[in-house]
Amino acid sequence: MSEPIINELPGSRVEIKFTVTPEEAKPYLDKAVEEVSIGRPIPGFRPGKAPYDAVKNAVGELRLWEMATESIVRAWFVRTVMQKEIETVGSPEIALDKLVPGQDIGFTCTASVMPKVTKAFEAEKPFVELKTKEVKDKDVDASIEDLRKMRRQEVASDGAANKEGMVNIDLEIKKDGVLVEGGTSRDYRVYLAEDHYIPKFTEQLIGLKKGDKKSFKLPFPADHYQKEFAGKDMEFEATVKEVFDIVLPPVDDQFAKGLGLDSVQALRDLLKKNMRQENERHAMDVAEAELLEETVKKSSFTEVPELLIKEEVRRMFEEMRNSVEERGGRMEDYLSSLKKTPDQLRLDMVPRAIERVKTALYIRDAGKRHGVEVPDADVDAEIDRILDNVQDKETRERVSSPDYRDYVYTVMRNRKTLEILKEQGIKGYKEKMEQFAKEDAEHGHDHVHGPDCHHE
């Protein structure tokens, strides 16, 4: 195999020029002849046994060389990037420079390559502070109020609806006297203390009694998903079916016992402790983000190829879509609230996408510098743990595949590397992690039977 010519191009791309002699191409030509004679019987010869000249006369010599060249390109490219340790990204672009039967074959492969860390910042001593938010009495009060709301009672009332109560209504929404699509709601529960997506809607219902009807006009929000009605005055007709007073339990020792504690003071102490732990863990997350941001900022990298940027933007966009949908929203409405198209939002994501790629590169490079490895037994244990929670055959096969094993190894190695970086860069990191481990060991006996006011 003749030595290819390798040229580094701007934008983290590489160009590799190949020349393949007829002698080097012969095994691939022979394979092409065999494949053609199997798929297209040649008179007088058994399938796969026709000679070169017979097949050439049947399909044309250039076609045979084209088929051989397809296999040659793949083989030469893969062999070269492995031998030269060139870490390409995605599929290469192929340009056929010369293809004449009986002569040297010339072709060029151009591919994106994984960017490199050219100067890695290493913290000589911890430089990131843990900034933990203090838990104040008002924070504990707010948490107790949330617990009260979770245990509230809705008591039917013959009186007028008040701003702390709830009404059950039938609702119709019209435009110019015509019922709009989706404009009918039956048994629609409206909590009057909560913000409604239509501003001032709840105010119209305060003071109404069971059996009352009320018609009123309000504008739809300017970013409403029904574009034809966004910002327009709409006609509402509400019929009150039930009025409820919201009764919250008093904060006394009986309330605390219902949550698994002996007294109100014990409840307050536990809430404060849990909230402090949550604040400390949040501070650790913030410190980790600050550490990586500063570390990447003080390091140098070769240019990130467009292919990696596009893939990271795609991933970020899908993460945002999933986040919006998990909260019960729609991506279309979210984009409307931002007044952006999907392409505009993706463009806004590019700088952050580049930083995310660089951060991943830095962690991988740091793992190599620090000689981080993960024992096979640890990888096996992690895969077994995943398999214990997987039932369907297809997923189990994927988790058991060599590719997935490589993925698990990479994730575990990155975690170990990140631990090293945090210990180097965050003040008091090791001591704080020991504290967290101790608290987690005690955690099963130390919680409130209520809302998520503690770390899980």
WOSULTA-V864070 format. One record per residue. N is the residue number from 1. RES is the residue in one letter. SS is DSSP state (H for helix, E for strand, C for the rest). D_CENTER is the distance of its C-alpha to the mean C-alpha in Angstrom with 1 decimal. Layout:
N & RES & SS & D_CENTER
N & RES & SS & D_CENTER
This chain:
1 & M & C & 44.0
2 & S & C & 44.6
3 & E & C & 42.5
4 & P & C & 39.7
5 & I & E & 39.5
6 & I & E & 36.2
7 & N & E & 35.4
8 & E & E & 32.5
9 & L & E & 31.3
10 & P & C & 29.6
11 & G & C & 25.8
12 & S & C & 25.3
13 & R & E & 26.9
14 & V & E & 29.8
15 & E & E & 32.7
16 & I & E & 34.6
17 & K & E & 38.0
18 & F & E & 39.7
19 & T & E & 43.3
20 & V & E & 44.2
21 & T & C & 47.9
22 & P & H & 49.5
23 & E & H & 50.2
24 & E & H & 46.5
25 & A & H & 45.6
26 & K & H & 48.2
27 & P & H & 46.2
28 & Y & H & 43.6
29 & L & H & 46.4
30 & D & H & 48.0
31 & K & H & 44.7
32 & A & H & 44.5
33 & V & H & 48.1
34 & E & H & 47.5
35 & E & H & 44.5
36 & V & H & 46.4
37 & S & H & 49.5
38 & I & H & 47.6
39 & G & H & 45.9
40 & R & C & 49.0
41 & P & C & 52.3
42 & I & C & 54.9
43 & P & C & 58.5
44 & G & C & 60.5
45 & F & C & 57.6
46 & R & C & 55.5
47 & P & C & 51.8
48 & G & C & 50.2
49 & K & C & 53.6
50 & A & C & 54.6
51 & P & C & 55.4
52 & Y & H & 53.8
53 & D & H & 56.6
54 & A & H & 56.5
55 & V & H & 52.8
56 & K & H & 53.0
57 & N & H & 55.8
58 & A & H & 53.7
59 & V & H & 50.4
60 & G & C & 51.2
61 & E & H & 50.8
62 & L & H & 48.1
63 & R & H & 45.9
64 & L & H & 46.3
65 & W & H & 45.4
66 & E & H & 42.3
67 & M & H & 41.1
68 & A & H & 41.9
69 & T & H & 40.1
70 & E & H & 36.8
71 & S & H & 37.0
72 & I & H & 38.4
73 & V & H & 35.5
74 & R & H & 32.9
75 & A & H & 35.1
76 & W & H & 36.1
77 & F & H & 32.7
78 & V & H & 31.1
79 & R & H & 34.2
80 & T & H & 34.2
81 & V & H & 30.6
82 & M & H & 31.1
83 & Q & H & 34.5
84 & K & C & 33.6
85 & E & C & 30.3
86 & I & C & 28.5
87 & E & C & 24.7
88 & T & E & 23.8
89 & V & E & 20.5
90 & G & E & 20.5
91 & S & E & 23.8
92 & P & E & 26.9
93 & E & E & 28.9
94 & I & E & 32.4
95 & A & E & 35.7
96 & L & E & 38.9
97 & D & E & 41.6
98 & K & E & 44.6
99 & L & C & 45.4
100 & V & C & 49.1
101 & P & C & 50.3
102 & G & C & 52.3
103 & Q & C & 50.9
104 & D & C & 48.0
105 & I & E & 44.6
106 & G & E & 42.5
107 & F & E & 38.8
108 & T & E & 36.0
109 & C & E & 32.4
110 & T & E & 30.0
111 & A & E & 26.5
112 & S & E & 23.7
113 & V & E & 23.6
114 & M & C & 21.2
115 & P & C & 22.0
116 & K & C & 23.9
117 & V & E & 24.4
118 & T & E & 28.0
119 & K & E & 28.5
120 & A & C & 26.7
121 & F & C & 27.2
122 & E & C & 28.2
123 & A & C & 29.0
124 & E & C & 32.6
125 & K & C & 32.3
126 & P & C & 29.7
127 & F & C & 29.2
128 & V & E & 26.4
129 & E & C & 27.7
130 & L & C & 26.3
131 & K & C & 26.8
132 & T & C & 26.9
133 & K & C & 27.6
134 & E & C & 30.9
135 & V & C & 31.2
136 & K & C & 34.0
137 & D & H & 36.2
138 & K & H & 34.7
139 & D & H & 31.2
140 & V & H & 32.8
141 & D & H & 34.7
142 & A & H & 31.6
143 & S & H & 30.1
144 & I & H & 33.4
145 & E & H & 33.4
146 & D & H & 30.0
147 & L & H & 31.6
148 & R & H & 34.7
149 & K & H & 32.7
150 & M & H & 31.1
151 & R & C & 34.7
152 & R & C & 36.2
153 & Q & E & 38.8
154 & E & E & 39.2
155 & V & E & 43.0
156 & A & E & 44.6
157 & S & E & 46.9
158 & D & C & 49.7
159 & G & C & 49.4
160 & A & C & 47.5
161 & A & C & 43.7
162 & N & C & 42.8
163 & K & C & 39.8
164 & E & C & 38.6
165 & G & C & 39.0
166 & M & E & 37.5
167 & V & E & 39.0
168 & N & E & 38.5
169 & I & E & 39.3
170 & D & E & 39.6
171 & L & E & 38.4
172 & E & E & 39.1
173 & I & E & 37.7
174 & K & E & 39.9
175 & K & E & 40.3
176 & D & C & 43.9
177 & G & C & 45.0
178 & V & E & 42.7
179 & L & E & 40.1
180 & V & E & 36.6
181 & E & E & 34.1
182 & G & E & 32.4
183 & G & E & 34.9
184 & T & E & 36.3
185 & S & E & 35.1
186 & R & E & 37.1
187 & D & E & 37.0
188 & Y & E & 34.5
189 & R & E & 34.0
190 & V & E & 33.9
191 & Y & E & 33.6
192 & L & C & 35.6
193 & A & C & 34.3
194 & E & C & 30.7
195 & D & C & 29.6
196 & H & C & 29.7
197 & Y & C & 27.7
198 & I & C & 31.2
199 & P & C & 32.8
200 & K & C & 36.1
201 & F & C & 35.8
202 & T & H & 36.3
203 & E & H & 39.4
204 & Q & H & 41.1
205 & L & C & 41.1
206 & I & C & 42.4
207 & G & C & 46.1
208 & L & C & 46.1
209 & K & C & 47.7
210 & K & C & 47.3
211 & G & C & 48.7
212 & D & C & 48.3
213 & K & E & 47.1
214 & K & E & 45.8
215 & S & E & 45.1
216 & F & E & 43.4
217 & K & E & 41.5
218 & L & E & 38.2
219 & P & E & 36.0
220 & F & C & 32.6
221 & P & C & 29.8
222 & A & C & 29.6
223 & D & C & 26.0
224 & H & C & 26.7
225 & Y & C & 24.9
226 & Q & C & 28.5
227 & K & C & 29.3
228 & E & C & 32.9
229 & F & C & 33.3
230 & A & C & 31.1
231 & G & C & 33.4
232 & K & C & 36.4
233 & D & E & 38.8
234 & M & E & 38.4
235 & E & E & 41.0
236 & F & E & 40.1
237 & E & E & 42.4
238 & A & E & 41.6
239 & T & E & 43.7
240 & V & E & 43.5
241 & K & E & 43.7
242 & E & E & 43.2
243 & V & E & 43.0
244 & F & E & 41.6
245 & D & E & 42.0
246 & I & E & 39.2
247 & V & E & 40.9
248 & L & C & 39.1
249 & P & C & 40.5
250 & P & C & 42.5
251 & V & C & 41.1
252 & D & C & 43.6
253 & D & H & 44.0
254 & Q & H & 43.7
255 & F & H & 40.3
256 & A & H & 39.2
257 & K & H & 40.7
258 & G & C & 38.6
259 & L & C & 35.6
260 & G & C & 37.0
261 & L & C & 38.7
262 & D & C & 42.5
263 & S & C & 42.7
264 & V & H & 41.1
265 & Q & H & 41.3
266 & A & H & 39.6
267 & L & H & 36.8
268 & R & H & 36.5
269 & D & H & 36.7
270 & L & H & 33.9
271 & L & H & 31.6
272 & K & H & 32.3
273 & K & H & 31.6
274 & N & H & 28.3
275 & M & H & 27.2
276 & R & H & 28.4
277 & Q & H & 26.3
278 & E & H & 23.2
279 & N & H & 24.1
280 & E & H & 24.7
281 & R & H & 21.3
282 & H & H & 19.6
283 & A & H & 21.9
284 & M & H & 20.9
285 & D & H & 17.2
286 & V & H & 18.5
287 & A & H & 20.9
288 & E & H & 18.4
289 & A & H & 16.4
290 & E & H & 19.9
291 & L & H & 21.0
292 & L & H & 18.4
293 & E & H & 18.8
294 & E & H & 22.6
295 & T & H & 22.6
296 & V & H & 20.7
297 & K & H & 22.9
298 & K & C & 26.0
299 & S & C & 25.2
300 & S & E & 25.9
301 & F & E & 24.1
302 & T & C & 25.2
303 & E & C & 23.6
304 & V & C & 20.1
305 & P & C & 20.6
306 & E & H & 19.4
307 & L & H & 17.9
308 & L & H & 15.3
309 & I & H & 14.7
310 & K & H & 14.3
311 & E & H & 11.8
312 & E & H & 9.6
313 & V & H & 10.3
314 & R & H & 9.4
315 & R & H & 5.9
316 & M & H & 5.9
317 & F & H & 8.0
318 & E & H & 6.3
319 & E & H & 3.7
320 & M & H & 7.3
321 & R & H & 9.0
322 & N & H & 7.8
323 & S & H & 8.6
324 & V & H & 11.8
325 & E & H & 12.8
326 & E & H & 12.5
327 & R & C & 14.9
328 & G & C & 17.2
329 & G & C & 16.8
330 & R & C & 16.6
331 & M & H & 14.7
332 & E & H & 18.2
333 & D & H & 19.6
334 & Y & H & 17.0
335 & L & H & 17.7
336 & S & H & 21.3
337 & S & H & 21.3
338 & L & H & 20.0
339 & K & C & 22.6
340 & K & C & 20.4
341 & T & C & 19.9
342 & P & H & 16.6
343 & D & H & 18.0
344 & Q & H & 19.0
345 & L & H & 15.6
346 & R & H & 14.2
347 & L & H & 17.2
348 & D & H & 16.6
349 & M & H & 13.2
350 & V & H & 15.1
351 & P & H & 16.6
352 & R & H & 13.4
353 & A & H & 11.9
354 & I & H & 15.3
355 & E & H & 15.1
356 & R & H & 11.9
357 & V & H & 13.6
358 & K & H & 16.8
359 & T & H & 15.5
360 & A & H & 14.3
361 & L & H & 17.7
362 & Y & H & 19.6
363 & I & H & 18.4
364 & R & H & 19.3
365 & D & H & 22.6
366 & A & H & 23.4
367 & G & H & 23.1
368 & K & H & 25.7
369 & R & H & 27.9
370 & H & C & 28.0
371 & G & C & 28.5
372 & V & C & 25.7
373 & E & C & 26.0
374 & V & C & 24.9
375 & P & C & 27.8
376 & D & H & 27.7
377 & A & H & 28.6
378 & D & H & 25.5
379 & V & H & 23.2
380 & D & H & 25.4
381 & A & H & 25.2
382 & E & H & 21.4
383 & I & H & 21.4
384 & D & H & 24.2
385 & R & H & 22.3
386 & I & H & 19.4
387 & L & H & 22.1
388 & D & H & 23.8
389 & N & C & 21.1
390 & V & C & 20.9
391 & Q & C & 23.6
392 & D & C & 23.3
393 & K & H & 24.9
394 & E & H & 22.4
395 & T & H & 19.5
396 & R & H & 22.1
397 & E & H & 23.3
398 & R & H & 19.9
399 & V & H & 19.4
400 & S & C & 23.0
401 & S & C & 22.7
402 & P & H & 23.3
403 & D & H & 20.1
404 & Y & H & 18.1
405 & R & H & 20.5
406 & D & H & 19.9
407 & Y & H & 16.1
408 & V & H & 17.0
409 & Y & H & 19.7
410 & T & H & 17.4
411 & V & H & 15.0
412 & M & H & 18.2
413 & R & H & 19.9
414 & N & H & 17.3
415 & R & H & 17.5
416 & K & H & 21.2
417 & T & H & 21.2
418 & L & H & 19.2
419 & E & H & 21.8
420 & I & H & 24.6
421 & L & H & 23.2
422 & K & H & 22.8
423 & E & H & 26.3
424 & Q & H & 27.7
425 & G & H & 26.2
426 & I & E & 25.9
427 & K & C & 29.3
428 & G & C & 30.1
429 & Y & H & 26.9
430 & K & H & 28.7
431 & E & H & 30.9
432 & K & H & 28.0
433 & M & H & 26.1
434 & E & H & 29.5
435 & Q & H & 29.8
436 & F & H & 26.5
437 & A & H & 27.4
438 & K & H & 30.8
439 & E & H & 29.4
440 & D & H & 27.0
441 & A & H & 30.0
442 & E & H & 31.9
443 & H & H & 29.1
444 & G & H & 30.1
445 & H & H & 33.4
446 & D & C & 32.2
447 & H & C & 30.3
448 & V & C & 31.1
449 & H & C & 31.1
450 & G & C & 29.3
451 & P & C & 26.1
452 & D & C & 23.3
453 & C & C & 25.2
454 & H & C & 24.6
455 & H & C & 22.0
456 & E & C & 20.8
